[in-house]
Amino acid sequence: MKIAALGDIIEFKNGLQGIVEKVNENSVIVDLTYMDNFEDLELERRTVVNHKNYKVIGALKEN
């Protein structure tokens, strides 16, 4: 299991994606506004995801 780092993009729970904003001992705090359809899904802006429940799919590119 790879633990995400700050700024990584993760996927979890049926295809939801987000950007890691904080890494805790057992979980990460994720910004869900990264998704194009965020407003359509009517979700909270941030959520907490346990390290066991996501996979890292990339990292944000810096300009």
N, CA, C and O atoms as a CHARMM CRD file, in Angstrom:
* protein
*
  252
    1    1 MET  N      0.84400  -1.18300   0.00000 PROA 1      0.00000
    2    1 MET  CA     0.00000   0.00000   0.00000 PROA 1      0.00000
    3    1 MET  C      0.88800   1.24400   0.00000 PROA 1      0.00000
    4    1 MET  O      1.70400   1.43100   0.90300 PROA 1      0.00000
    5    2 LYS  N      0.72700   2.08300  -1.00500 PROA 2      0.00000
    6    2 LYS  CA     1.47500   3.32600  -1.09100 PROA 2      0.00000
    7    2 LYS  C      0.68600   4.43100  -0.40600 PROA 2      0.00000
    8    2 LYS  O     -0.47600   4.66900  -0.73500 PROA 2      0.00000
    9    3 ILE  N      1.31800   5.10200   0.54400 PROA 3      0.00000
   10    3 ILE  CA     0.67100   6.21500   1.23100 PROA 3      0.00000
   11    3 ILE  C      0.86200   7.47600   0.40100 PROA 3      0.00000
   12    3 ILE  O      1.97000   7.77600  -0.04600 PROA 3      0.00000
   13    4 ALA  N     -0.21600   8.20200   0.20100 PROA 4      0.00000
   14    4 ALA  CA    -0.18500   9.41200  -0.61100 PROA 4      0.00000
   15    4 ALA  C      0.62200  10.51300   0.06500 PROA 4      0.00000
   16    4 ALA  O      0.76400  10.54100   1.28700 PROA 4      0.00000
   17    5 ALA  N      1.14100  11.41000  -0.75000 PROA 5      0.00000
   18    5 ALA  CA     1.85900  12.58300  -0.26600 PROA 5      0.00000
   19    5 ALA  C      1.03500  13.82800  -0.57300 PROA 5      0.00000
   20    5 ALA  O      0.08500  13.77100  -1.35400 PROA 5      0.00000
   21    6 LEU  N      1.39100  14.93000   0.03000 PROA 6      0.00000
   22    6 LEU  CA     0.72100  16.19600  -0.20400 PROA 6      0.00000
   23    6 LEU  C      0.72500  16.51100  -1.69900 PROA 6      0.00000
   24    6 LEU  O      1.77900  16.46500  -2.33500 PROA 6      0.00000
   25    7 GLY  N     -0.42900  16.82800  -2.26200 PROA 7      0.00000
   26    7 GLY  CA    -0.52800  17.17000  -3.67500 PROA 7      0.00000
   27    7 GLY  C     -0.79400  16.00000  -4.59800 PROA 7      0.00000
   28    7 GLY  O     -1.03300  16.20800  -5.78700 PROA 7      0.00000
   29    8 ASP  N     -0.76000  14.77600  -4.09200 PROA 8      0.00000
   30    8 ASP  CA    -1.07000  13.60800  -4.92400 PROA 8      0.00000
   31    8 ASP  C     -2.55400  13.57600  -5.26500 PROA 8      0.00000
   32    8 ASP  O     -3.38800  14.07200  -4.50700 PROA 8      0.00000
   33    9 ILE  N     -2.86800  12.99800  -6.39400 PROA 9      0.00000
   34    9 ILE  CA    -4.25600  12.78300  -6.79500 PROA 9      0.00000
   35    9 ILE  C     -4.58600  11.33500  -6.47900 PROA 9      0.00000
   36    9 ILE  O     -3.87100  10.42100  -6.88800 PROA 9      0.00000
   37   10 ILE  N     -5.67400  11.13200  -5.74700 PROA 10     0.00000
   38   10 ILE  CA    -6.06100   9.77600  -5.36700 PROA 10     0.00000
   39   10 ILE  C     -7.44900   9.45900  -5.88700 PROA 10     0.00000
   40   10 ILE  O     -8.24000  10.35300  -6.18900 PROA 10     0.00000
   41   11 GLU  N     -7.72800   8.16400  -5.98600 PROA 11     0.00000
   42   11 GLU  CA    -9.04600   7.68000  -6.39300 PROA 11     0.00000
   43   11 GLU  C     -9.55500   6.75300  -5.30000 PROA 11     0.00000
   44   11 GLU  O     -8.80400   5.94400  -4.75600 PROA 11     0.00000
   45   12 PHE  N    -10.84000   6.88100  -4.98500 PROA 12     0.00000
   46   12 PHE  CA   -11.43500   6.09700  -3.90900 PROA 12     0.00000
   47   12 PHE  C    -12.92600   5.98300  -4.14400 PROA 12     0.00000
   48   12 PHE  O    -13.48800   6.69000  -4.98000 PROA 12     0.00000
   49   13 LYS  N    -13.55900   5.09900  -3.41000 PROA 13     0.00000
   50   13 LYS  CA   -15.01600   4.96000  -3.35500 PROA 13     0.00000
   51   13 LYS  C    -15.71700   5.16500  -4.70700 PROA 13     0.00000
   52   13 LYS  O    -16.24700   6.24200  -4.98200 PROA 13     0.00000
   53   14 ASN  N    -15.71300   4.14400  -5.52500 PROA 14     0.00000
   54   14 ASN  CA   -16.44200   4.15300  -6.80400 PROA 14     0.00000
   55   14 ASN  C    -16.01900   5.25600  -7.76300 PROA 14     0.00000
   56   14 ASN  O    -16.86700   5.84100  -8.43700 PROA 14     0.00000
   57   15 GLY  N    -14.72800   5.55100  -7.83700 PROA 15     0.00000
   58   15 GLY  CA   -14.22200   6.46700  -8.84500 PROA 15     0.00000
   59   15 GLY  C    -14.11600   7.92600  -8.44800 PROA 15     0.00000
   60   15 GLY  O    -13.74500   8.75100  -9.28300 PROA 15     0.00000
   61   16 LEU  N    -14.42500   8.28000  -7.21100 PROA 16     0.00000
   62   16 LEU  CA   -14.22400   9.66300  -6.79100 PROA 16     0.00000
   63   16 LEU  C    -12.73700   9.96800  -6.78500 PROA 16     0.00000
   64   16 LEU  O    -11.92100   9.09900  -6.47800 PROA 16     0.00000
   65   17 GLN  N    -12.38500  11.20800  -7.12400 PROA 17     0.00000
   66   17 GLN  CA   -10.98700  11.60500  -7.15000 PROA 17     0.00000
   67   17 GLN  C    -10.82500  12.92200  -6.42100 PROA 17     0.00000
   68   17 GLN  O    -11.75200  13.72800  -6.34000 PROA 17     0.00000
   69   18 GLY  N     -9.63100  13.12600  -5.89400 PROA 18     0.00000
   70   18 GLY  CA    -9.34300  14.36900  -5.20500 PROA 18     0.00000
   71   18 GLY  C     -7.86100  14.56000  -4.99100 PROA 18     0.00000
   72   18 GLY  O     -7.05400  13.66900  -5.25200 PROA 18     0.00000
   73   19 ILE  N     -7.51600  15.75900  -4.50400 PROA 19     0.00000
   74   19 ILE  CA    -6.13100  16.13000  -4.25800 PROA 19     0.00000
   75   19 ILE  C     -5.87600  16.08000  -2.75400 PROA 19     0.00000
   76   19 ILE  O     -6.64700  16.63200  -1.97000 PROA 19     0.00000
   77   20 VAL  N     -4.80200  15.42400  -2.36000 PROA 20     0.00000
   78   20 VAL  CA    -4.46000  15.29300  -0.94900 PROA 20     0.00000
   79   20 VAL  C     -4.00100  16.65100  -0.41200 PROA 20     0.00000
   80   20 VAL  O     -3.05600  17.24900  -0.92700 PROA 20     0.00000
   81   21 GLU  N     -4.69200  17.12700   0.63900 PROA 21     0.00000
   82   21 GLU  CA    -4.33600  18.39500   1.26800 PROA 21     0.00000
   83   21 GLU  C     -3.56900  18.20400   2.56900 PROA 21     0.00000
   84   21 GLU  O     -2.79200  19.07100   2.96800 PROA 21     0.00000
   85   22 LYS  N     -3.78700  17.06800   3.23300 PROA 22     0.00000
   86   22 LYS  CA    -3.08600  16.79800   4.48800 PROA 22     0.00000
   87   22 LYS  C     -2.96100  15.29300   4.66300 PROA 22     0.00000
   88   22 LYS  O     -3.88900  14.54200   4.36600 PROA 22     0.00000
   89   23 VAL  N     -1.80400  14.86400   5.14800 PROA 23     0.00000
   90   23 VAL  CA    -1.56700  13.45000   5.40800 PROA 23     0.00000
   91   23 VAL  C     -1.51400  13.26100   6.92200 PROA 23     0.00000
   92   23 VAL  O     -0.69800  13.87800   7.60700 PROA 23     0.00000
   93   24 ASN  N     -2.38800  12.40600   7.43100 PROA 24     0.00000
   94   24 ASN  CA    -2.41900  12.06000   8.85400 PROA 24     0.00000
   95   24 ASN  C     -1.85500  10.65000   9.03000 PROA 24     0.00000
   96   24 ASN  O     -1.49700   9.99400   8.05200 PROA 24     0.00000
   97   25 GLU  N     -1.77700  10.19400  10.26500 PROA 25     0.00000
   98   25 GLU  CA    -1.21100   8.87800  10.55100 PROA 25     0.00000
   99   25 GLU  C     -1.98000   7.75200   9.86500 PROA 25     0.00000
  100   25 GLU  O     -1.37100   6.84000   9.30600 PROA 25     0.00000
  101   26 ASN  N     -3.31500   7.80800   9.90300 PROA 26     0.00000
  102   26 ASN  CA    -4.14300   6.73300   9.35100 PROA 26     0.00000
  103   26 ASN  C     -5.00500   7.14500   8.16900 PROA 26     0.00000
  104   26 ASN  O     -5.74300   6.32000   7.63000 PROA 26     0.00000
  105   27 SER  N     -4.92600   8.40200   7.75700 PROA 27     0.00000
  106   27 SER  CA    -5.82700   8.88300   6.71100 PROA 27     0.00000
  107   27 SER  C     -5.25800  10.11500   6.01700 PROA 27     0.00000
  108   27 SER  O     -4.22900  10.66100   6.41400 PROA 27     0.00000
  109   28 VAL  N     -5.95800  10.53300   4.97200 PROA 28     0.00000
  110   28 VAL  CA    -5.62700  11.77400   4.27200 PROA 28     0.00000
  111   28 VAL  C     -6.88200  12.63700   4.18800 PROA 28     0.00000
  112   28 VAL  O     -8.00000  12.12300   4.18300 PROA 28     0.00000
  113   29 ILE  N     -6.68600  13.94100   4.12400 PROA 29     0.00000
  114   29 ILE  CA    -7.78300  14.86900   3.87800 PROA 29     0.00000
  115   29 ILE  C     -7.68100  15.25800   2.41500 PROA 29     0.00000
  116   29 ILE  O     -6.62100  15.66100   1.93700 PROA 29     0.00000
  117   30 VAL  N     -8.80600  15.13100   1.70400 PROA 30     0.00000
  118   30 VAL  CA    -8.81400  15.25100   0.25300 PROA 30     0.00000
  119   30 VAL  C     -9.75000  16.37400  -0.19500 PROA 30     0.00000
  120   30 VAL  O    -10.87100  16.49300   0.30100 PROA 30     0.00000
  121   31 ASP  N     -9.27900  17.20100  -1.14100 PROA 31     0.00000
  122   31 ASP  CA   -10.08900  18.25000  -1.75800 PROA 31     0.00000
  123   31 ASP  C    -10.76500  17.64700  -2.98400 PROA 31     0.00000
  124   31 ASP  O    -10.08900  17.25800  -3.93600 PROA 31     0.00000
  125   32 LEU  N    -12.08300  17.56700  -2.96700 PROA 32     0.00000
  126   32 LEU  CA   -12.83000  16.92900  -4.04700 PROA 32     0.00000
  127   32 LEU  C    -13.12900  17.86500  -5.21200 PROA 32     0.00000
  128   32 LEU  O    -13.61700  17.40500  -6.24400 PROA 32     0.00000
  129   33 THR  N    -12.85500  19.15800  -5.08600 PROA 33     0.00000
  130   33 THR  CA   -13.17500  20.10400  -6.16300 PROA 33     0.00000
  131   33 THR  C    -12.32000  19.86700  -7.40100 PROA 33     0.00000
  132   33 THR  O    -12.54300  20.50600  -8.42900 PROA 33     0.00000
  133   34 TYR  N    -11.35800  18.97400  -7.32800 PROA 34     0.00000
  134   34 TYR  CA   -10.52700  18.59600  -8.47000 PROA 34     0.00000
  135   34 TYR  C    -11.36300  17.97800  -9.59400 PROA 34     0.00000
  136   34 TYR  O    -11.03300  18.12400 -10.77100 PROA 34     0.00000
  137   35 MET  N    -12.44300  17.28900  -9.22500 PROA 35     0.00000
  138   35 MET  CA   -13.27600  16.60400 -10.22200 PROA 35     0.00000
  139   35 MET  C    -14.08600  17.61300 -11.04100 PROA 35     0.00000
  140   35 MET  O    -14.61400  18.58100 -10.49400 PROA 35     0.00000
  141   36 ASP  N    -14.17900  17.38200 -12.34600 PROA 36     0.00000
  142   36 ASP  CA   -14.94900  18.27000 -13.22800 PROA 36     0.00000
  143   36 ASP  C    -16.42000  18.31600 -12.85000 PROA 36     0.00000
  144   36 ASP  O    -17.06100  19.35900 -12.97600 PROA 36     0.00000
  145   37 ASN  N    -16.96100  17.19500 -12.38700 PROA 37     0.00000
  146   37 ASN  CA   -18.38900  17.11500 -12.06700 PROA 37     0.00000
  147   37 ASN  C    -18.67100  17.30600 -10.57300 PROA 37     0.00000
  148   37 ASN  O    -19.70600  16.85900 -10.07700 PROA 37     0.00000
  149   38 PHE  N    -17.76700  17.96100  -9.86200 PROA 38     0.00000
  150   38 PHE  CA   -17.90800  18.12900  -8.41200 PROA 38     0.00000
  151   38 PHE  C    -19.24500  18.75800  -8.03200 PROA 38     0.00000
  152   38 PHE  O    -19.92900  18.25300  -7.14200 PROA 38     0.00000
  153   39 GLU  N    -19.62600  19.84100  -8.68500 PROA 39     0.00000
  154   39 GLU  CA   -20.86700  20.53500  -8.32300 PROA 39     0.00000
  155   39 GLU  C    -22.10000  19.68500  -8.60900 PROA 39     0.00000
  156   39 GLU  O    -23.09000  19.78400  -7.88400 PROA 39     0.00000
  157   40 ASP  N    -22.06400  18.86600  -9.62900 PROA 40     0.00000
  158   40 ASP  CA   -23.19600  17.99200  -9.95900 PROA 40     0.00000
  159   40 ASP  C    -23.40800  16.91300  -8.90200 PROA 40     0.00000
  160   40 ASP  O    -24.53400  16.45700  -8.70300 PROA 40     0.00000
  161   41 LEU  N    -22.34600  16.50400  -8.22900 PROA 41     0.00000
  162   41 LEU  CA   -22.42600  15.41500  -7.25500 PROA 41     0.00000
  163   41 LEU  C    -22.95300  15.85800  -5.89200 PROA 41     0.00000
  164   41 LEU  O    -23.33000  15.02100  -5.07200 PROA 41     0.00000
  165   42 GLU  N    -22.98000  17.16600  -5.64800 PROA 42     0.00000
  166   42 GLU  CA   -23.47900  17.71700  -4.38500 PROA 42     0.00000
  167   42 GLU  C    -22.78400  17.09600  -3.17000 PROA 42     0.00000
  168   42 GLU  O    -23.43400  16.63500  -2.23100 PROA 42     0.00000
  169   43 LEU  N    -21.44800  17.09500  -3.21300 PROA 43     0.00000
  170   43 LEU  CA   -20.63400  16.57200  -2.12000 PROA 43     0.00000
  171   43 LEU  C    -20.03400  17.72600  -1.33100 PROA 43     0.00000
  172   43 LEU  O    -19.99100  18.86300  -1.80200 PROA 43     0.00000
  173   44 GLU  N    -19.56900  17.41700  -0.12200 PROA 44     0.00000
  174   44 GLU  CA   -18.79400  18.39200   0.64500 PROA 44     0.00000
  175   44 GLU  C    -17.49100  18.65800  -0.09700 PROA 44     0.00000
  176   44 GLU  O    -17.05400  17.83000  -0.89600 PROA 44     0.00000
  177   45 ARG  N    -16.87400  19.79100   0.15500 PROA 45     0.00000
  178   45 ARG  CA   -15.63300  20.16800  -0.53100 PROA 45     0.00000
  179   45 ARG  C    -14.47300  19.25000  -0.15600 PROA 45     0.00000
  180   45 ARG  O    -13.63200  18.93800  -0.99900 PROA 45     0.00000
  181   46 ARG  N    -14.42400  18.81900   1.09900 PROA 46     0.00000
  182   46 ARG  CA   -13.33200  17.96000   1.57300 PROA 46     0.00000
  183   46 ARG  C    -13.89100  16.71700   2.24000 PROA 46     0.00000
  184   46 ARG  O    -15.02700  16.69600   2.71500 PROA 46     0.00000
  185   47 THR  N    -13.05200  15.67000   2.26300 PROA 47     0.00000
  186   47 THR  CA   -13.42200  14.44700   2.96900 PROA 47     0.00000
  187   47 THR  C    -12.16200  13.77700   3.50600 PROA 47     0.00000
  188   47 THR  O    -11.04600  14.09700   3.09600 PROA 47     0.00000
  189   48 VAL  N    -12.36200  12.85400   4.42100 PROA 48     0.00000
  190   48 VAL  CA   -11.25900  12.09100   5.00600 PROA 48     0.00000
  191   48 VAL  C    -11.32300  10.67100   4.45300 PROA 48     0.00000
  192   48 VAL  O    -12.39300  10.06400   4.41100 PROA 48     0.00000
  193   49 VAL  N    -10.17600  10.14300   4.03000 PROA 49     0.00000
  194   49 VAL  CA   -10.11300   8.80000   3.46600 PROA 49     0.00000
  195   49 VAL  C     -8.98600   8.03000   4.15000 PROA 49     0.00000
  196   49 VAL  O     -7.85300   8.50800   4.21400 PROA 49     0.00000
  197   50 ASN  N     -9.29300   6.84900   4.65700 PROA 50     0.00000
  198   50 ASN  CA    -8.30200   5.98200   5.28800 PROA 50     0.00000
  199   50 ASN  C     -7.28900   5.52800   4.24100 PROA 50     0.00000
  200   50 ASN  O     -7.62900   5.34900   3.07200 PROA 50     0.00000
  201   51 HSD  N     -6.04300   5.34300   4.67100 PROA 51     0.00000
  202   51 HSD  CA    -4.98500   4.90600   3.75000 PROA 51     0.00000
  203   51 HSD  C     -5.33200   3.59100   3.04800 PROA 51     0.00000
  204   51 HSD  O     -4.87400   3.35400   1.93000 PROA 51     0.00000
  205   52 LYS  N     -6.12000   2.74700   3.67600 PROA 52     0.00000
  206   52 LYS  CA    -6.47900   1.45100   3.08700 PROA 52     0.00000
  207   52 LYS  C     -7.50300   1.58100   1.96100 PROA 52     0.00000
  208   52 LYS  O     -7.71800   0.62600   1.21400 PROA 52     0.00000
  209   53 ASN  N     -8.13700   2.74800   1.82600 PROA 53     0.00000
  210   53 ASN  CA    -9.29100   2.88000   0.94000 PROA 53     0.00000
  211   53 ASN  C     -9.07900   3.74400  -0.29200 PROA 53     0.00000
  212   53 ASN  O    -10.05200   4.22300  -0.87300 PROA 53     0.00000
  213   54 TYR  N     -7.84300   3.95700  -0.70400 PROA 54     0.00000
  214   54 TYR  CA    -7.59200   4.73600  -1.91900 PROA 54     0.00000
  215   54 TYR  C     -6.37900   4.19900  -2.64700 PROA 54     0.00000
  216   54 TYR  O     -5.61700   3.38900  -2.12000 PROA 54     0.00000
  217   55 LYS  N     -6.21600   4.67700  -3.88800 PROA 55     0.00000
  218   55 LYS  CA    -4.97200   4.40200  -4.60700 PROA 55     0.00000
  219   55 LYS  C     -4.49800   5.71200  -5.23300 PROA 55     0.00000
  220   55 LYS  O     -5.29900   6.52600  -5.69100 PROA 55     0.00000
  221   56 VAL  N     -3.19000   5.89300  -5.24200 PROA 56     0.00000
  222   56 VAL  CA    -2.58800   7.09000  -5.81100 PROA 56     0.00000
  223   56 VAL  C     -2.58500   6.93400  -7.33400 PROA 56     0.00000
  224   56 VAL  O     -2.10500   5.93200  -7.86300 PROA 56     0.00000
  225   57 ILE  N     -3.12500   7.93500  -8.02900 PROA 57     0.00000
  226   57 ILE  CA    -3.18000   7.85100  -9.49300 PROA 57     0.00000
  227   57 ILE  C     -2.31300   8.89400 -10.18100 PROA 57     0.00000
  228   57 ILE  O     -2.15800   8.85800 -11.40200 PROA 57     0.00000
  229   58 GLY  N     -1.74700   9.82000  -9.41800 PROA 58     0.00000
  230   58 GLY  CA    -0.88400  10.83000 -10.03000 PROA 58     0.00000
  231   58 GLY  C     -0.53900  11.93300  -9.05700 PROA 58     0.00000
  232   58 GLY  O     -0.82500  11.84700  -7.86200 PROA 58     0.00000
  233   59 ALA  N      0.08600  12.98000  -9.59400 PROA 59     0.00000
  234   59 ALA  CA     0.43400  14.14800  -8.79900 PROA 59     0.00000
  235   59 ALA  C      0.13600  15.38300  -9.62100 PROA 59     0.00000
  236   59 ALA  O      0.17300  15.34200 -10.85100 PROA 59     0.00000
  237   60 LEU  N     -0.15800  16.47600  -8.95200 PROA 60     0.00000
  238   60 LEU  CA    -0.40400  17.72600  -9.65300 PROA 60     0.00000
  239   60 LEU  C      0.86900  18.19500 -10.33600 PROA 60     0.00000
  240   60 LEU  O      1.95900  18.07700  -9.77700 PROA 60     0.00000
  241   61 LYS  N      0.73200  18.72900 -11.54700 PROA 61     0.00000
  242   61 LYS  CA     1.88200  19.30500 -12.23400 PROA 61     0.00000
  243   61 LYS  C      2.03100  20.74000 -11.77600 PROA 61     0.00000
  244   61 LYS  O      1.05900  21.49400 -11.72000 PROA 61     0.00000
  245   62 GLU  N      3.25500  21.11000 -11.45000 PROA 62     0.00000
  246   62 GLU  CA     3.49900  22.50100 -11.03700 PROA 62     0.00000
  247   62 GLU  C      3.84100  23.30700 -12.25400 PROA 62     0.00000
  248   62 GLU  O      4.54300  22.83800 -13.15000 PROA 62     0.00000
  249   63 ASN  N      3.32900  24.55400 -12.28900 PROA 63     0.00000
  250   63 ASN  CA     3.57200  25.45500 -13.44100 PROA 63     0.00000
  251   63 ASN  C      4.85500  26.21900 -13.26000 PROA 63     0.00000
  252   63 ASN  O      5.22300  27.02000 -14.11900 PROA 63     0.00000
